[in-house]
């Protein structure tokens, strides 16, 4: 009886958390389906209205979300793939390879996480300007390919999931460095790679501060930069702004829908191995 009550309490708590997590998305959909005047009423509406198709079409046209979504998909995918690859290789090196100054270099990498990224904006912008990359997508992609958190995250995972004996056995069998990485390191790191890739994709998709600085001419904006055009004007149409935000959120939901099962399955597989 006590176990059943604990299970019901756990399900109730998870339901409340899920409802709280979904409420902002539901409110965005409601706001996008109404007018700005109706949103200002008290109490505000909590049901979908009839203006959702119109507001979505206006947001798509006014902000140029078609090109912005394509640009952001390219940027987020390249940043996620590069971060996962570099972090996995660097994490493996710090976890299982022996070289001079290994601990000092790891401490240096971890220490960079203590530095606010805003401190490096001015020299990074000067470098991008000298390379003539302003208003180009590579100005957003290349600075995001390396993540100190990703290196530390993958190193900690590989310390637990990749025994040193397994690496040595592969070397004894004649496997070269690339073969060890492909056939030993990547399979062991797959669950953490999925988690890191998803987190990095979401962070790159939602990034606003750096893209709004370097994508100055709106020729190749990301979604977050393009959405700023919807809030301009003497009286911004908040319903259209929320429609744009809703359109910018849909791809993230698709990513979680596609990768969510792989993440959970990979984590459970790693747990069963232990």
N, C-alpha and C positions, 0 to 999 in steps of 0.2 A: 504493500500500500504506500509506503514511504517513497519507494523508487518511482511509482507511478505519479505521485504528486510532484516529485522533483522533475520528472520528464515534462509534465504539463507546465510547470513553472518555467522551465527552460524554453519550451515552445512559445509560451506567452511573451517572455522577454525578447526572444528573437523576432516575434511578430511586431512588437512595439518598435524595436530598432529598425526593422524593415520599413514599417510605415513612416517612421521619422525620416528615413533616408529617401524615400520616394516622394515625400510631400513637396520638396522644392521643385521637382520635375512636374508633378501634377499641377502645382500653382503656376508654373511657367506656361503649361498648356492652357490653363484656364485664362490667364492674363492675355495670352496670344490670341484667344478666341473672342475677346471682348474689345471694347473701345476704351480710349484713355479716360473719357468722361465717366464711363461706368466703373472703371477701376477706382476712381476717386470717391465713389459713394461709400457710405457707412451703413450697414456692414458691406464688405466687398463681396463680389460673387464667388461662389465655390462650385459652380457647374459650368460646363463647356457652353460657349455661345455659338453664334452662327458665322462669326467673322474670321474663323481660323484659316480657311483657304485663301481669303483675300489678304490677310496680314502676312501669311507665309509667302505669297507671291510678291507682295511689296518688299518684304525683307530680302528675298532672293534677288530681286531686280535692283533695288536701291543700293545694296551693299556689294553687289557682284559676288554673291556667295558661291556661285558655280566655280569660278576660277580660284577663289579663296580656299574652298574645300579641297580642290585638287592640289594647290600649293601646300596646304597644311598636311595633307596626307603624305605627300612626298617628303616633306621636312621631318614629320614625326616618324615615318617608317625608316628613313635613313639614320636619324639620330638614335632610334631604338636599336636598329641592327648594329650600328657602329659601336654603341655603348656596350651592348651585350658581348660582341666579339672582343673588343679591347679589354673589357673588365674580366671576361673569362680567362683570356690568355694571361693577363697580369695577375689575376687572382691565383691561377695555377702556379705561376712563377713564385709568388710570395708564399704559397702554401707548401709546395713540394720540391722546389728547386733550391739548391744551395749555392749562393754566390756572395761576394763581399758586399758589406754594407746593406745587407738585406733588411735587417731590422730598422736601420736608420732611414732607409728609403721608405719603408712601410710607415714609419712614424711621420715622415714628411708628407706622404700622401694623405694620411688620416688628418694631419694638422691643417691641411688646406681646407678641410670642411669647416674649420673654425673661422675662416676669413669670409666676411660678407661678399657675395658676388658683385655688389654694387661698387666695391672698391676697384675692381678691375675693368669697369666699363670704359673709362676714358682712354687708357692705353689700348684696350681692345678695339675701340672705335677708331682710334688713330691708325692702327694697323690695318683694319678693314678699309678705311678710306685710302690709305696709301696703295693698297692692292686693287683699288677701284672696284670693290665688291659691294658698295652701298646700293641698296635696292635690288640686290641679287640674293637668291635663296641660299647660296653657299655661305653667305655671311651669317646665316642663322644655323646652318647645318654643321659646319666644321667646328665651331667652338663648343658644340654639344656632344661631340663624339667621344669624349673622355669624361668619366665621372669618378671622382674619388670615392663616393659612396658605393658605386657599382664595384670598384676594385675591392674595397673592404668587404662588401657583401658576398662577393663570389669567393674571396679568400676564406672567409669564415665557413661558408658552405662546403668548400672542397676539403678543408681540414677534417671535416666530419664524414663527408660522403666518399672521399677518394683516399683509400689507404695507400701509404707509401709502398707497401709490398706489391700492390697491383701495378704501380708504375714500374717498379723494378722488374717484375715478371715480364712485362711487355718489352722492356729493354733487353732482357736476357733472351727473349724469343727473336730478337733482331729487328724490332720495330724502331724506326727512326723518329725524330721529334714530331714531324707532321702526323705520322701514323699514330703516335701515342696520343696526340691532341685529338685527332678525329675519332679514334676507336675506343679511347679510354676516358679522356677528360670530358669531352662533350656529352657522352651518355650519362656520366655521373653528375654533370652540372645541369642537365636538362630541366629539372624542376625549378631550380633557382634562376636559370636563364629565362624561363617563361615568366616568372614573377618580375624579374628585373626589366624584361622587355615591355611588359604591360605597364609597369609604373613609369618607365621612361617615356613610352609612347604618350601616356596621359599627360605627363609633365610637359613634354614638347608641344602637345596639342594646345594646352592651356597657357603656354608661355606668352606673355604680353610685353614685359618690360624691354627686353632686348630686341624683339622684332619691331616694335614701334619706333625704336631709335634708328635702326639700320635700313628698314624698308620705308624710306622717306617719301618716295614719289608715288606710292600706291600702285605701282605697275605690277608688283608681284606680292600682294599682301597675304598674310595668313588670316585665318578666320577671326582671331581676336583683334587684329588690326582693322579688318574690314568692318567689324561690328561697331567700331567707334564712329563710323559715318552715319549710323542710324540714330545716334543720340544728339546730333547737331541740330541747330535751329533754335528759334526763340522759345517754342513750345514743342519739345520732342514728343513724338507719338510713342508712348511707352508700350502700347500693345504691339507695335511693329518691332520695337527693340526686343521684347520678350519673344516674339516669333523668330527673330534672328538668332537669339540665344538658344532657342529650342532646336533650330536647324543645326546649329553648331554642336549640339550635344548628342544628336542622333548617331553620328559615326562612333563616338566613344561607347555608346550602348551596344553597338554592333561588335566592337572589338571585345568587350567583356562577354558578350554572348558567344563569340567564337572561341575565345581563349580561356574562358572561365572553367570549362570542364577539363581542359588540358592542365591548367594550373592545379586544380584540386586533385586530378588523377596523378599528376607528377608528385605532389606532396605526399599523397597516400602511398604511392609506390616507394618513395624514399623511406617512409615510416615503416612499411612492411619489411624493407631490407634490413632495418636496424633491429 
